[in-house]
């Protein structure tokens, strides 16, 4: 069975994932003349939300079980008509091309959590854990895209699938890689503070 600490991390992961769904990720630029006229650095959008970062963070902090549980709970809430997905919720969301990426949150969080606690806690291993979790999300999402593309009777063939992959995977990848960097540093610091 699951320990109380895993249940707590699963709840935290669920809340972070729901919150991250509606929070756009930004990066701060560095002003060139900060010593002459100090101003706040300009913010630049990464073009993604913090949702994937939350999925990977709960895996790195709570482990494989907490990561998977939080994402299963997220899917259940979204499919029961609660508006926790990016474009709403409900059972009709299964026909959305992005639903495969939401399904990928489960193996992504599990794999990230397994690797984060299986290997020695270093920045490198946490970064690799997050990268493998991100890879699992994208592979699941691309597989789902292929299934709905070819079984839906789409006549555009491989070119149409390539366009879907470009739109839903490749376009978001740079922003998600920046989130991986942030999650790696944050989880490394938090795990050192919490001594685990």
Secondary structure as GFF3:
##gff-version 3
##sequence-region A 1 196
A	DSSP	alpha_helix	4	21	.	.	.	ID=ss1
A	DSSP	beta_strand	24	28	.	.	.	ID=ss2
A	DSSP	beta_strand	43	49	.	.	.	ID=ss3
A	DSSP	alpha_helix	51	62	.	.	.	ID=ss4
A	DSSP	alpha_helix	64	79	.	.	.	ID=ss5
A	DSSP	three_ten_helix	91	95	.	.	.	ID=ss6
A	DSSP	alpha_helix	99	118	.	.	.	ID=ss7
A	DSSP	alpha_helix	123	151	.	.	.	ID=ss8
A	DSSP	alpha_helix	157	165	.	.	.	ID=ss9
A	DSSP	pi_helix	166	170	.	.	.	ID=ss10
A	DSSP	alpha_helix	171	193	.	.	.	ID=ss11
###
